[in-house]
Amino acid sequence: MTATLTRPHGDDPEVLRPPSDREAALLGSPMPQDRVRALVVTIVLTLIGGFVRLQNLGVPTDKGSPVFDEKHYVPQAWQVLRNGGFEDNAGYELVVHPPLAKQLIAVGEALFGYGGWGWRIVPAIAGTVLIALTVVIARRLTRSTLLGGIAGVLVICDGVLHVQSRMGMLDIFIAVFALAAFACLLRDRDQVRERLATAVRQGWVHETRFGPKLGFRWWRFAAGLMVGLTFAIKWSGLYYMAAFGVLCVAFDVAARRAAGVERPWVGTLRRDVAPALWAIVAIPVLTYLASYWAWFASETATDRYYTEIKNVDPGLFGFLPAALRSLGEYTANVLHFHATLFTPKDHPHPWESKPWTWPMGLRPMLYSYESGASVSGCGGSECVRATMLIGTPALWWLALPMLGWSLWRTLFRFDWRYAAVTVGYLAGLLPWFINLDRQMYFFYATPMAPFLALGLTLICGQILGAARRGAERRGTGLLAIALYTGLVVANFAWLWPILNADPITTTHWQAEMWLPSWR
């Protein structure tokens, strides 16, 4: 680590000294000072990714109508636009997710109308923002602008993130808000350590055996807000609330221990847990309720007056306003819908998959398929135009090795970076094992994709090696990760036609199907 000189407390302010061992343990490796270069890399990669996401965004459609699960959310977003923020089609009775994502999609429909661009422009923007977030996060994790740029290339070239950024569906919003919450937690971690390093330097870290109070933590507050936005997209945001809450507490305990606090666990419980519960639990719940602003204000929203119409006995909740009780009943009905969403055993959905297949993308999803006389432009006698949700194999087929290495680094090397990324990855995977009879699809794995890219970037950083290991060692590592990054780009380019519904020959279509489970 490059020593950062600090001013001693109580001495001549012009006399500089190197940081103590305890300060160095708290501060860790400094962020790289190439801020202009980092900004340029982030902007360039974001613009490239945005251009790629926007290519032919209006395709595919089903004779001008949405495809696959767009058929649920796009019309609901149109209702939101028509009604001023809420859905009201009671006969449809499939309003089974919070309103935020549909409100966001409605913004695009307001700008571009009821068509492919209108349905998909805001998801495409969200997928583009995700690229910038990944670059920033990877740079903070690795203290390397080069590795931040590599992470950006990986998420640009992931088929899952690419396709979901081009669909009027919900999951890309979960991915971007969960990743934003993760970014805020990392910034909060560094800020807490900087504050504790100041306490060590100035000699007041041991004023009590529980350690000092750390003041208001705006980055933790921002993390809670982002978790709340995730929760307001889908209820699976609850899992990120739990996972990131545990991660926040673990960061605080580790920071107090590094500062030499006599009782770091008790200190964290006394000083940090209550504010963390407010930031990571209360703020998300309030944000979730705020997403129903139009529902509360309406007269005709789905189940708005459920308790009054059904004459529901309030029981212990009689002290709550009728509107909140109606939302609770509506929520209970939605929970029942999700808990009993089973695939008939005699008529399974052809593209259903279970979570143990997701890490390697063994069962992708076909969103649209056309062939025959209606498709031309492939240069052959028979053409195919298809959109398939498929993870780039050069990324996804390394998921299990990445996860295994990350767990090893977490458990036996106490590497907080791998631990944090693993928590984010598993928060998107493990909860789906709770109810395996439920109907599930590969697009539920979308929020896992950026954490997969971050985990692979950490491994690339180890392969690259530190500069102090010598030019030859670093040069070999640089060659290895350059070849791997090139492989990912080439793999993405190969999949491009079936990610974007470009017309291809039937022979080319068959060549794209690498595994029997892809068919």
C-alpha positions as a printed NumPy array, in Angstrom:
array([[  0.   ,   0.   ,   0.   ],
       [  1.216,   3.497,  -0.779],
       [  1.674,   5.293,   2.555],
       [ -0.541,   8.341,   2.955],
       [  0.995,  11.015,   5.164],
       [ -1.285,  12.369,   7.893],
       [ -0.973,  15.295,  10.266],
       [ -0.416,  14.366,  13.927],
       [ -3.045,  15.487,  16.414],
       [ -1.872,  18.212,  18.754],
       [  1.526,  18.743,  17.094],
       [  2.794,  21.204,  14.535],
       [  0.224,  20.978,  11.686],
       [  2.982,  21.28 ,   9.139],
       [  4.808,  18.18 ,  10.362],
       [  3.729,  15.093,   8.456],
       [  3.995,  11.485,   9.538],
       [  3.107,   8.157,   7.909],
       [ -0.12 ,   6.469,   9.081],
       [  0.084,   4.054,  11.991],
       [ -0.43 ,   0.343,  11.424],
       [ -3.961,   0.614,  12.768],
       [ -4.786,   3.522,  10.477],
       [ -3.315,   1.607,   7.551],
       [ -5.431,  -1.453,   8.423],
       [ -8.535,   0.729,   8.425],
       [ -7.823,   2.645,   5.248],
       [ -6.508,  -0.265,   3.19 ],
       [ -5.26 ,   0.388,  -0.308],
       [ -5.975,   3.948,  -1.46 ],
       [ -8.246,   4.653,  -4.382],
       [ -6.279,   5.311,  -7.586],
       [ -5.679,   8.976,  -8.268],
       [ -6.424,   8.8  , -12.014],
       [ -9.869,  10.35 , -11.601],
       [ -9.975,  11.957, -15.031],
       [ -8.952,   8.7  , -16.697],
       [-11.531,   6.804, -14.635],
       [-14.248,   9.262, -15.619],
       [-13.339,   8.933, -19.296],
       [-13.339,   5.122, -19.094],
       [-16.715,   5.104, -17.335],
       [-18.328,   7.534, -19.78 ],
       [-16.943,   5.814, -22.887],
       [-18.016,   2.337, -21.778],
       [-21.44 ,   3.62 , -20.735],
       [-21.951,   5.291, -24.108],
       [-20.846,   2.152, -25.948],
       [-23.155,   0.03 , -23.817],
       [-26.04 ,   2.427, -24.341],
       [-25.517,   2.371, -28.098],
       [-25.5  ,  -1.437, -28.069],
       [-28.658,  -1.579, -25.927],
       [-30.557,   0.832, -28.188],
       [-29.81 ,  -0.926, -31.47 ],
       [-33.129,  -1.755, -33.191],
       [-34.905,  -1.451, -29.837],
       [-38.377,  -1.725, -31.345],
       [-37.762,  -5.357, -32.405],
       [-39.178,  -7.897, -31.717],
       [-42.933,  -7.509, -31.429],
       [-45.799,  -9.939, -31.822],
       [-47.462,  -8.302, -34.827],
       [-47.08 ,  -4.951, -33.125],
       [-47.92 ,  -6.137, -29.62 ],
       [-45.561,  -7.006, -26.742],
       [-43.785, -10.358, -26.486],
       [-43.632, -12.889, -23.646],
       [-44.168, -11.304, -20.176],
       [-44.171,  -7.839, -21.706],
       [-47.819,  -8.705, -22.342],
       [-48.473,  -8.284, -18.604],
       [-46.437,  -5.198, -17.753],
       [-46.66 ,  -3.083, -20.88 ],
       [-50.491,  -2.813, -20.808],
       [-50.341,  -2.193, -17.059],
       [-47.84 ,   0.605, -17.659],
       [-50.272,   2.056, -20.205],
       [-52.984,   1.953, -17.528],
       [-50.581,   3.73 , -15.184],
       [-50.024,   6.402, -17.825],
       [-53.731,   6.777, -18.519],
       [-54.745,   6.904, -14.86 ],
       [-51.96 ,   9.046, -13.467],
       [-49.921,   6.42 , -11.659],
       [-51.979,   3.306, -10.909],
       [-53.496,   0.2  , -12.526],
       [-57.253,  -0.246, -12.408],
       [-58.186,  -3.24 , -14.574],
       [-59.932,  -5.368, -11.96 ],
       [-61.108,  -7.842, -14.583],
       [-57.508,  -8.562, -15.536],
       [-56.7  ,  -9.476, -11.896],
       [-53.008,  -9.976, -12.536],
       [-51.605,  -6.854, -10.921],
       [-49.258,  -8.888,  -8.746],
       [-46.194,  -6.664,  -8.366],
       [-45.624,  -3.236,  -6.809],
       [-46.13 ,  -0.311,  -9.177],
       [-42.713,   1.345,  -9.509],
       [-41.376,  -0.529, -12.562],
       [-44.649,  -0.032, -14.416],
       [-44.566,   3.655, -13.556],
       [-41.053,   3.83 , -15.018],
       [-42.084,   1.977, -18.179],
       [-45.022,   4.387, -18.452],
       [-42.55 ,   7.283, -18.721],
       [-41.186,   5.747, -21.916],
       [-44.686,   5.18 , -23.256],
       [-45.493,   8.823, -22.571],
       [-42.437,   9.879, -24.594],
       [-42.583,   7.404, -27.491],
       [-46.121,   6.05 , -27.474],
       [-47.466,   2.53 , -27.251],
       [-44.815,   0.734, -29.288],
       [-41.535,  -1.118, -28.928],
       [-39.455,   1.987, -28.246],
       [-42.   ,   3.268, -25.756],
       [-42.097,  -0.025, -23.838],
       [-38.336,  -0.475, -23.744],
       [-36.557,   2.864, -23.626],
       [-36.565,   3.184, -19.828],
       [-35.389,  -0.437, -19.281],
       [-32.621,   0.3  , -21.823],
       [-31.599,   3.386, -19.847],
       [-31.617,   1.32 , -16.647],
       [-29.399,  -1.301, -18.294],
       [-27.033,   1.453, -19.411],
       [-26.844,   2.957, -15.914],
       [-25.996,  -0.523, -14.643],
       [-22.854,  -0.486, -16.794],
       [-21.62 ,   2.738, -15.192],
       [-22.391,   1.405, -11.712],
       [-20.438,  -1.77 , -12.386],
       [-17.377,   0.167, -13.533],
       [-17.482,   2.362, -10.427],
       [-18.015,  -0.584,  -8.07 ],
       [-15.259,  -2.698,  -9.615],
       [-12.843,   0.205,  -9.416],
       [-13.641,   0.651,  -5.712],
       [-13.326,  -3.074,  -5.002],
       [-10.027,  -3.511,  -6.853],
       [ -8.538,   0.006,  -6.597],
       [ -7.87 ,  -0.309, -10.321],
       [ -9.349,   1.684, -13.184],
       [ -8.207,  -1.012, -15.613],
       [-10.19 ,  -3.68 , -13.781],
       [-13.152,  -1.332, -13.507],
       [-13.087,  -1.034, -17.277],
       [-12.888,  -4.816, -17.679],
       [-15.963,  -5.214, -15.469],
       [-17.779,  -2.726, -17.677],
       [-16.94 ,  -4.713, -20.805],
       [-18.193,  -7.917, -19.154],
       [-21.605,  -6.473, -18.306],
       [-21.937,  -4.905, -21.76 ],
       [-21.344,  -8.329, -23.274],
       [-23.614, -10.374, -21.034],
       [-26.581, -11.722, -22.978],
       [-28.944, -11.721, -19.985],
       [-28.371,  -8.071, -19.115],
       [-28.452,  -7.129, -22.785],
       [-31.807,  -8.769, -23.516],
       [-33.467,  -7.716, -20.259],
       [-32.378,  -4.132, -20.97 ],
       [-34.349,  -4.407, -24.199],
       [-37.601,  -5.78 , -22.752],
       [-40.555,  -4.026, -21.132],
       [-40.242,  -6.222, -18.052],
       [-39.349,  -5.662, -14.406],
       [-36.146,  -7.525, -13.638],
       [-33.593,  -5.105, -15.086],
       [-34.856,  -2.531, -12.581],
       [-34.246,  -4.953,  -9.697],
       [-30.716,  -5.491, -10.986],
       [-29.887,  -1.788, -11.251],
       [-31.374,  -0.724,  -7.905],
       [-29.852,  -3.694,  -6.033],
       [-26.479,  -2.864,  -7.584],
       [-26.89 ,   0.795,  -6.657],
       [-27.597,  -0.239,  -3.046],
       [-24.442,  -2.359,  -3.115],
       [-22.428,   0.597,  -4.419],
       [-23.725,   2.796,  -1.595],
       [-22.826,   0.162,   1.007],
       [-19.262,  -0.025,  -0.308],
       [-18.94 ,   3.741,  -0.161],
       [-20.365,   3.695,   3.372],
       [-17.802,   1.057,   4.368],
       [-14.937,   3.222,   3.183],
       [-16.376,   6.332,   4.823],
       [-16.795,   4.568,   8.179],
       [-13.174,   3.436,   8.058],
       [-12.023,   6.938,   7.208],
       [-13.902,   8.287,  10.231],
       [-12.453,   5.606,  12.493],
       [ -8.959,   6.292,  11.134],
       [ -9.456,   9.927,  12.133],
       [-10.516,   8.77 ,  15.608],
       [ -7.376,   6.617,  15.874],
       [ -5.138,   9.443,  14.681],
       [ -6.651,  11.974,  17.067],
       [ -6.696,   9.567,  19.994],
       [-10.406,   9.409,  20.867],
       [-11.22 ,   5.957,  19.46 ],
       [-10.87 ,   4.455,  22.97 ],
       [-13.024,   6.995,  24.808],
       [-15.355,   4.039,  25.527],
       [-14.751,   0.326,  25.132],
       [-17.507,   0.251,  22.488],
       [-15.774,   2.675,  20.182],
       [-16.914,   6.093,  18.975],
       [-20.182,   7.214,  17.485],
       [-19.785,   7.675,  13.753],
       [-22.318,  10.384,  12.993],
       [-25.014,  10.308,  10.353],
       [-24.13 ,   7.985,   7.5  ],
       [-25.612,   9.379,   4.3  ],
       [-24.31 ,   6.541,   2.15 ],
       [-26.044,   3.967,   4.342],
       [-29.223,   6.03 ,   4.101],
       [-28.841,   6.054,   0.306],
       [-28.34 ,   2.281,   0.34 ],
       [-31.626,   1.899,   2.21 ],
       [-33.375,   4.095,  -0.317],
       [-32.031,   1.964,  -3.179],
       [-33.13 ,  -1.23 ,  -1.417],
       [-36.561,   0.346,  -1.033],
       [-36.718,   1.043,  -4.763],
       [-35.761,  -2.605,  -5.378],
       [-38.58 ,  -3.67 ,  -3.029],
       [-40.963,  -1.363,  -4.912],
       [-40.168,  -3.234,  -8.14 ],
       [-40.742,  -6.773,  -6.86 ],
       [-40.998,  -8.379,  -3.474],
       [-37.727, -10.182,  -4.091],
       [-36.211,  -6.867,  -2.976],
       [-36.874,  -8.135,   0.559],
       [-34.014, -10.599,   0.142],
       [-31.609,  -7.764,  -0.63 ],
       [-32.877,  -5.945,   2.443],
       [-31.886,  -8.947,   4.577],
       [-28.601,  -9.691,   2.768],
       [-27.337,  -6.112,   2.668],
       [-28.427,  -5.55 ,   6.271],
       [-26.202,  -8.439,   7.372],
       [-23.393,  -7.155,   5.139],
       [-23.655,  -3.668,   6.664],
       [-23.374,  -5.059,  10.207],
       [-20.42 ,  -7.257,   9.211],
       [-18.634,  -4.237,   7.718],
       [-19.192,  -2.287,  10.936],
       [-17.878,  -5.067,  13.199],
       [-14.783,  -5.501,  11.019],
       [-14.15 ,  -1.743,  11.02 ],
       [-14.399,  -1.439,  14.808],
       [-12.14 ,  -4.449,  15.274],
       [ -9.559,  -2.959,  12.892],
       [ -9.706,   0.281,  14.879],
       [ -8.781,  -1.61 ,  18.038],
       [-12.148,  -1.195,  19.763],
       [-12.176,  -3.358,  22.884],
       [-15.641,  -4.828,  22.28 ],
       [-16.385,  -4.476,  18.542],
       [-19.482,  -6.715,  18.473],
       [-21.128,  -5.026,  21.431],
       [-20.015,  -1.668,  20.097],
       [-21.7  ,  -2.399,  16.782],
       [-24.867,  -3.513,  18.557],
       [-24.926,  -0.361,  20.675],
       [-23.778,   2.184,  18.123],
       [-24.706,   0.879,  14.691],
       [-27.516,  -1.698,  14.626],
       [-30.427,   0.604,  15.504],
       [-29.464,   3.203,  12.844],
       [-28.855,   0.34 ,  10.403],
       [-32.353,  -1.028,  11.045],
       [-33.716,   2.422,  10.333],
       [-31.681,   2.789,   7.142],
       [-31.873,  -0.748,   5.718],
       [-35.341,  -1.77 ,   6.966],
       [-37.517,   1.233,   7.816],
       [-36.472,   3.406,   4.872],
       [-37.121,   0.593,   2.334],
       [-40.568,  -0.091,   3.827],
       [-41.444,   3.604,   3.678],
       [-40.133,   3.775,   0.104],
       [-42.247,   0.759,  -0.796],
       [-45.367,   2.42 ,   0.627],
       [-44.502,   5.671,  -1.148],
       [-44.496,   3.817,  -4.493],
       [-48.256,   3.346,  -3.951],
       [-48.835,   7.109,  -3.81 ],
       [-51.211,   7.049,  -6.764],
       [-52.976,   3.945,  -5.465],
       [-53.693,   5.668,  -2.139],
       [-54.941,   8.798,  -3.914],
       [-57.209,   6.951,  -6.339],
       [-60.821,   5.839,  -6.215],
       [-60.636,   3.018,  -8.766],
       [-57.227,   1.33 ,  -8.323],
       [-57.173,  -2.456,  -7.978],
       [-58.527,  -3.447,  -4.52 ],
       [-58.254,   0.14 ,  -3.261],
       [-61.366,  -0.283,  -1.102],
       [-61.013,  -4.004,  -0.516],
       [-61.676,  -3.975,   3.241],
       [-64.8  ,  -1.853,   2.86 ],
       [-66.208,  -3.806,  -0.086],
       [-65.504,  -7.215,   1.49 ],
       [-66.394,  -5.981,   4.993],
       [-63.14 ,  -7.387,   6.372],
       [-62.89 ,  -7.525,  10.161],
       [-59.87 ,  -5.341,  11.071],
       [-59.093,  -7.377,  14.198],
       [-55.856,  -6.22 ,  15.804],
       [-55.228,  -3.776,  12.958],
       [-58.258,  -1.599,  13.555],
       [-56.005,   1.298,  14.529],
       [-54.642,   1.489,  10.98 ],
       [-56.319,   3.633,   8.321],
       [-58.682,   1.707,   6.051],
       [-56.429,   2.397,   3.055],
       [-53.443,   0.69 ,   4.713],
       [-55.611,  -2.269,   5.7  ],
       [-56.841,  -2.578,   2.116],
       [-53.25 ,  -2.553,   0.896],
       [-52.47 ,  -5.27 ,   3.439],
       [-55.334,  -7.453,   2.185],
       [-54.332,  -6.813,  -1.418],
       [-50.758,  -7.757,  -0.533],
       [-51.904, -10.968,   1.188],
       [-53.857, -11.945,  -1.926],
       [-50.808, -11.301,  -4.103],
       [-48.64 , -13.357,  -1.747],
       [-51.123, -16.232,  -2.063],
       [-50.95 , -15.91 ,  -5.857],
       [-47.159, -16.181,  -5.866],
       [-47.063, -18.991,  -3.287],
       [-49.482, -21.109,  -5.337],
       [-48.137, -20.32 ,  -8.81 ],
       [-47.432, -23.927,  -9.714],
       [-46.907, -25.436, -13.137],
       [-49.458, -28.174, -13.909],
       [-47.573, -31.473, -13.934],
       [-49.414, -32.604, -17.046],
       [-48.826, -29.301, -18.859],
       [-45.513, -27.701, -17.789],
       [-44.39 , -24.413, -19.259],
       [-41.894, -25.247, -22.028],
       [-39.326, -22.7  , -20.8  ],
       [-39.633, -23.116, -17.054],
       [-36.395, -23.689, -15.159],
       [-35.27 , -24.252, -11.575],
       [-32.658, -22.179,  -9.735],
       [-29.946, -24.84 ,  -9.766],
       [-29.8  , -24.397, -13.564],
       [-29.404, -20.606, -13.428],
       [-25.733, -20.135, -12.484],
       [-24.612, -21.702, -15.761],
       [-27.67 , -20.637, -17.749],
       [-28.531, -24.22 , -18.657],
       [-32.145, -23.447, -19.54 ],
       [-32.458, -20.101, -21.343],
       [-35.761, -18.659, -22.544],
       [-37.178, -18.106, -25.999],
       [-39.004, -14.767, -25.984],
       [-40.   , -14.673, -29.645],
       [-39.641, -16.833, -32.747],
       [-40.643, -16.291, -36.381],
       [-39.831, -18.302, -39.468],
       [-41.203, -18.973, -42.914],
       [-42.443, -16.528, -45.52 ],
       [-42.914, -13.683, -43.023],
       [-39.144, -13.487, -42.379],
       [-36.596, -12.427, -44.99 ],
       [-33.214, -10.765, -45.201],
       [-30.975, -13.605, -44.081],
       [-29.565, -14.389, -47.528],
       [-31.   , -17.913, -47.535],
       [-34.175, -19.626, -48.706],
       [-35.592, -19.926, -45.181],
       [-34.997, -17.421, -42.414],
       [-35.471, -17.347, -38.655],
       [-35.954, -14.299, -36.467],
       [-35.714, -15.121, -32.743],
       [-34.968, -13.489, -29.403],
       [-33.543, -15.726, -26.712],
       [-32.601, -14.806, -23.166],
       [-29.248, -16.503, -22.808],
       [-26.245, -15.776, -20.653],
       [-22.97 , -15.382, -22.525],
       [-21.321, -18.793, -21.938],
       [-17.837, -17.299, -21.518],
       [-19.282, -15.598, -18.437],
       [-21.999, -17.865, -17.106],
       [-20.18 , -21.16 , -17.545],
       [-17.579, -19.857, -15.101],
       [-20.187, -19.061, -12.436],
       [-19.622, -22.15 , -10.295],
       [-15.797, -21.864, -10.335],
       [-16.179, -18.17 ,  -9.523],
       [-18.521, -18.945,  -6.65 ],
       [-16.277, -21.696,  -5.314],
       [-13.19 , -19.482,  -5.425],
       [-15.098, -16.605,  -3.835],
       [-16.273, -18.802,  -0.956],
       [-12.725, -20.074,  -0.441],
       [-11.336, -16.54 ,  -0.377],
       [-14.121, -15.496,   1.996],
       [-13.838, -18.369,   4.469],
       [-10.098, -19.025,   4.464],
       [ -8.521, -15.726,   3.422],
       [-11.128, -13.394,   4.97 ],
       [-11.2  , -11.348,   1.779],
       [-14.026,  -8.871,   2.311],
       [-14.274,  -8.071,  -1.396],
       [-15.159, -11.626,  -2.363],
       [-17.45 , -11.867,   0.662],
       [-19.404,  -8.782,  -0.392],
       [-19.783,  -9.898,  -4.009],
       [-20.796, -13.402,  -2.893],
       [-23.521, -11.966,  -0.647],
       [-24.895,  -9.94 ,  -3.557],
       [-24.793, -12.936,  -5.895],
       [-26.401, -15.393,  -3.477],
       [-29.121, -12.901,  -2.499],
       [-30.382, -13.276,  -6.063],
       [-30.134, -17.077,  -6.092],
       [-30.678, -18.808,  -2.745],
       [-34.176, -17.477,  -1.894],
       [-35.611, -19.243,  -4.932],
       [-34.791, -22.618,  -3.362],
       [-37.396, -22.005,  -0.632],
       [-40.35 , -23.076,  -2.772],
       [-39.134, -25.285,  -5.601],
       [-42.67 , -26.216,  -6.676],
       [-43.273, -22.62 ,  -7.726],
       [-43.164, -21.727, -11.41 ],
       [-39.795, -20.092, -12.156],
       [-37.919, -18.773, -15.158],
       [-34.356, -17.898, -16.044],
       [-35.057, -14.159, -16.204],
       [-35.334, -14.215, -12.394],
       [-31.534, -14.603, -12.446],
       [-31.035, -11.145, -14.002],
       [-29.892,  -9.478, -10.723],
       [-27.184, -12.142, -10.344],
       [-25.46 , -11.097, -13.575],
       [-23.614,  -7.934, -12.415],
       [-22.324,  -9.747,  -9.319],
       [-21.093, -12.559, -11.561],
       [-19.17 ,  -9.971, -13.59 ],
       [-17.746,  -8.425, -10.405],
       [-16.639, -11.814,  -9.087],
       [-14.887, -12.63 , -12.359],
       [-13.258,  -9.187, -12.301],
       [-11.821,  -9.865,  -8.844],
       [-10.335, -13.092, -10.178],
       [ -8.924, -11.201, -13.167],
       [ -7.282,  -8.859, -10.679],
       [ -5.54 , -11.779,  -8.997],
       [ -4.428, -13.151, -12.347],
       [ -3.1  ,  -9.732, -13.321],
       [ -1.068,  -9.598, -10.117],
       [  0.379,  -6.654,  -8.328],
       [  2.887,  -4.416, -10.064],
       [  5.479,  -5.195,  -7.397],
       [  5.64 ,  -8.806,  -8.598],
       [  7.588,  -7.717, -11.616],
       [  6.936,  -6.641, -15.181],
       [  7.124, -10.17 , -16.6  ],
       [  4.58 , -11.554, -14.109],
       [  2.234,  -8.638, -14.642],
       [  2.657,  -8.797, -18.414],
       [  1.669, -12.469, -18.459],
       [ -1.357, -11.732, -16.303],
       [ -2.351,  -8.832, -18.52 ],
       [ -2.153, -11.06 , -21.596],
       [ -4.317, -13.71 , -19.925],
       [ -7.1  , -11.319, -18.957],
       [ -6.914,  -9.565, -22.344],
       [ -7.45 , -12.917, -24.07 ],
       [-10.327, -13.741, -21.725],
       [-11.995, -10.37 , -22.259],
       [-11.623, -10.826, -26.006],
       [-13.244, -14.26 , -25.721],
       [-16.238, -12.741, -23.918],
       [-16.62 , -10.056, -26.597],
       [-16.378, -12.646, -29.389],
       [-18.902, -14.91 , -27.669],
       [-21.326, -12.006, -27.321],
       [-20.854, -11.101, -30.989],
       [-21.621, -14.695, -31.972],
       [-24.86 , -14.65 , -29.96 ],
       [-25.86 , -11.212, -31.247],
       [-28.428, -12.399, -33.862],
       [-30.469, -14.4  , -31.349],
       [-30.235, -11.69 , -28.696],
       [-31.577,  -9.028, -31.072],
       [-33.985, -10.884, -33.377],
       [-31.815, -10.43 , -36.47 ],
       [-32.847, -12.619, -39.424],
       [-30.544, -15.64 , -39.814],
       [-30.675, -18.861, -41.781],
       [-32.018, -22.026, -40.175],
       [-28.497, -23.474, -40.347],
       [-27.149, -20.502, -38.407],
       [-30.001, -20.865, -35.903],
       [-29.066, -24.495, -35.276],
       [-25.415, -23.484, -34.852],
       [-26.427, -21.068, -32.098],
       [-27.987, -23.906, -30.07 ],
       [-24.908, -25.188, -28.251],
       [-26.666, -27.425, -25.75 ],
       [-29.733, -29.683, -26.03 ],
       [-31.305, -27.794, -23.111],
       [-31.208, -24.6  , -25.171],
       [-33.754, -25.961, -27.639]])
